[in-house]
């Protein structure tokens, strides 16, 4: 299915509702707007197989652009609005984008991008000088003559280095309303449908919110977009719009659970039938608390923008396999040693998938080659293990591993424990330089109240760590930070933290 189908069959149904303002857009309006933009692309000599870039906040017209690019047969690159102009410029140039669509809120960055990319035409929503609306008024609201199914081309968040563009082949079926595997998964695995009222609290430039929201549009459901995540506002949005389905990352859960009890319990979340989460491992106590609160409606998956594999687990299976991210529903998982060979059940190694969707890193054949072993299996660089029932457990990113005195230490386990301390809002564990051991374990902690950032809390956290962690995993140093450099998608920019500690080494 496709929004254009729903525009014909159910034109007045809301396709998009902006959570804060309540502003709604029907399927008829979405269809006409995406048609005008598709004509606009063709007018600017942007044709099938070309690439455009989108740099906007969670804007009311975000999906006008993505659906226009989809029906015009384009690759569309959604750029994080948290990036600097230099970082965004790198993505625009690397992707070969022929146009940038932005917004007035991003004007400072877009001005800098115009200086850096003077040959790339740039149009902004809500902007008097470079506004796109006056151009779109002149465009037909009917389909372009050469409609063809396009797809996204997303870049990694760059948490461990330069962002990588994930280029998935253009769909073989040119029909814009052709079959879509995500729609099948959304319906058959998560139970999403045309009746779904789907709350999306995360930034739309990220793979999961973008793709799942567009999948809901394909099915004819209503997407409620939060302009920006706030824990209490998220609960209010569930109650106000009677949301049936939603998508989260573990940091969202942590921040909602850290709300005062009287705040959390005043909102009615009983309409929720499905809460999907992914993007990072969820600490066991956090997920236990969410299931106790919302019921066994949490659904977790493990996958990447690359689409090379996917695992899934519901709440009932998770309660008997706590900490797992599920069994494979796309690609056969393998846990491999340094030589690319399968390890025994229960042993840790690098996670590979066999038989998933082919992909490449745009303009980076070296990284593409490094993602595969000699058997053709591909990996996102994560470490994990499989149990005897075939359930996958994540340990950490290979690139985050700390080697102290020759011992491999994965930070995720340490972070998962420390985050449950009642005085802690956020935490990152990294390896810092040590003259004798090579690296030492450092915990960078964001307290709920910075007035608690003192030696007394350090001693309290040290004792707390020792209740669950072995001696080698106890942080040798605990530092405090008012706010960790965390991406809106929940990922930590550990590279930035680590670089600070190693800068003078």
C-alpha positions, 0 to 999 in steps of 0.5 A: 500500500501507499499514502496515495492509495489512502488519499483516494480511499480515506482522504480526510483521515489524519496521516500526521498529527504534530503532538505539541501543536495538535496540527493535523494533515490528512492523507489527501493533503499529504498526497497533494503536497508530495506530488507538488514536491515531486514535480518541483524536483523534476523542474530542477532536473532531479531525476530517477536515481538522483539524491536529495538531502533533508535537514530539518527538525521534526517539521510538519512537512518532513513527510511531504519531502520523504514521500515526494522523493519516494515517488520520484525514484530518488535516494533521500538523505536525512541529515541530523539537525544536531550536526555542525555545518561542516559535518552536514556539508560532508554528508551533502558532498559525499552523498552527491545530493543535488538539492537541500531541503531545510527549514527556517529553524535551521537557517544558521546552519543552512546559510553556512552550508550555502557558503560551503556548497554554492552549487547546491540549490537550497530551499527552506520551509517557513523562510521569506528569503529562500522559502519553498512554499511560493514555488510549490503553489505553482506545481501540479498536485497530481502525480508526475508522469514517471513515478518510480519507487525510491528509497532512503540513504541514511548515514550513521551518527558518527559515534565512532568516526566519520559518518558512513552512508548506507546505500541499499539498492533501489527497489526492483519493483518500480511500483511506488505502492509495491510490497515492502518488507517493513510493512509486513514486519510491522503488521505481522510481528508488531501488530500495526495496522490502519487502525494504529495511532502511532506515537513517534518521540524520536528525531525523524532523520534517524532510521527507525522513526523514519522507516516505521512512521512511513510504514504506518503511512503505507498501512493507512494509520495515523502518526503522532510526531513529537516535536522533541522528546520530553518524558512527561510530554510523551506520557501526556501525548499517549493519553491525549491522542490515545496512542495504540503503538509507539517506538522508543529507545532505552534512554526514553524509558530511563527518563520516564522512569526517573520521573516522580511517581506521582507524575508518572501515574497521573497519565492514562497509558492504557490505550497502548498495545505495542511499545517497540524499542531498539537502537541500544541494549536495554538494561534488564532492571529498566525493562523489568520496570517498564513491563511492570508499568505498561504490561507485557506489550514491549517488543524489542528488535536488533538491526541496523540501517544496513538491513543485513539482519534482524532479531526480535523478541516479545515481552513474554519470551524476554521474561524467560530470556532476560537481556536477549534481543531475540531470535532472528527474523531476517538473516541467519546469525553467527557468532564468530571469533577473530578468524571469522569462525563460529564459536561455541554456543554461549561464547562471545564473539562478533555478530554476523548475519548470513543471507540478509539484505545486501548493502554498501557504504557509499564511496567507501569500499574499504568499510564495505569490505571490512563489514564482511568476512570471507564467507560473505556474512556481514557485521555491524561491529557488535559483540554478543552471544547465542544461547542454546535456544537461539536467542541473541544477547548483545555485549557491546560494540567491538570498538568500545571494548576496553583492554586493561592489563590484557583483559577485555572489558565491555562497558555496556554491562557496567553502564547498565548497572550504574544507570539504575542508581537513583541519583544517576541520570546518564552514564558512559563508561570508556577506557582511558590511558593508564601507564601500567595497565594500558587502559583503565575503566572510567565512568563519566556520570551525569547526576540527576542533580549536579549538587551531588557531583562530589566524592561522597557520590563517587564512594556511593557509586563505587560501593554500588558497582561492587554489588554486581560487578567483578573487580576488573569491571569496577571504574577506577575513576568516576568523573561528573558531567552536566550532560553527556554528548548523547545523540537524540536517537539515544546513542552516546558519542563515546568517541568524543569522550574518549578523545578528551581523555587520550588527547594529551597522552 
